[in-house]
């Protein structure tokens, strides 16, 4: 049986939610393996919009197993709220099961407080985080002081770990950031409530996935954020705190690397970025504004306006290489409708005259000084939102995606021309032969 990982090739917000939701129909198990509620996957099913931050997008389908893997950092309040919201709107199907790894680390109130305080203190050097405590939770995980779900379920261990943490975190909060301290007992009481509510969902998810694989079930690994927000391979330090590349589908869910047969890279037809950091193809003119308004480029988590720019194939080519992408899904192609000329960035030129065509300079100063090298194409004006096959697309639209396919060096699997499931051209099913 084929198992598939879906990852973003840019800086997140590529429209992964819609593609994962579509592929989830063919999968039996859907696994999130990194990030936390910094992600926001917007799904439109039968005209109804649902935004999920933590729970895998596959949850809207019946008879699925949805897993929040060990590599995810979980804010239990958000998890509880998402489950309650889905139940309230009758969107949690009867035969769908949800599990969270007993090894997943918890986001604690001090993570959120310190995330926000630190960013405020940095002012002009801030990362522009989502303020959800993601980075702080991963810091504690690596520092071996994090609290996991298995600890939450054991009252004594939870209190011990909480006390140790509170002692240190309150020192930072009060002395470094001049903020009010947190109260361990209050957090303990609040988190006991989450423990009670979430206990039935906590499991050894690595084992569940292995058992499902043995039964011949198909697994879909759902990435969050994008390749260039990866802690190792992204535009450091303007990145998130987890590995967003496909390789982490293995570590973050507890399966061997050979379990991942195919990797689909999601590539928006233009580029966006939320938060700070260099952005070579950024547009601050009317074209950028067109992308922002037509594409409704607001962060699904923070509501911030996304910065917009031309399609950057240097980013995409690096993502294809680093993630081992076997096929590309192009999204939001309809947003480009009406633009007279379109540009695709095929290289960067540094101030020193060096050219980069398939890798992003690691040195941030060099990257910030890069100029884009563009290829120009003619745009189209026809409404493409009802296209069901490539031949339905205008000639210039076809030329644009053909260029994208050639430059990415990976075959096109899917083209999305609108928000709904029906506005999709499927060229190849990743679960097929
Ligand atoms: P953090 O993940 O909240 O620590 O934020 C670090 C950086 O990653 C910031 O620039 C965020 O805007 C960005 N980021 C985090 N999650 C997402 C996402 O889901 N989409 C786009 N950008 C994100």
Boltz pocket constraint, residues with backbone or C-beta under 6 A from the ligand:
constraints:
  - pocket:
      binder: B
      contacts: [[A, 11], [A, 12], [A, 13], [A, 38], [A, 39], [A, 40], [A, 127], [A, 128], [A, 129], [A, 130], [A, 131], [A, 132], [A, 133], [A, 134], [A, 135], [A, 224], [A, 225], [A, 229], [A, 238], [A, 239], [A, 240], [A, 241], [A, 274], [A, 275], [A, 276]]
      max_distance: 6.0
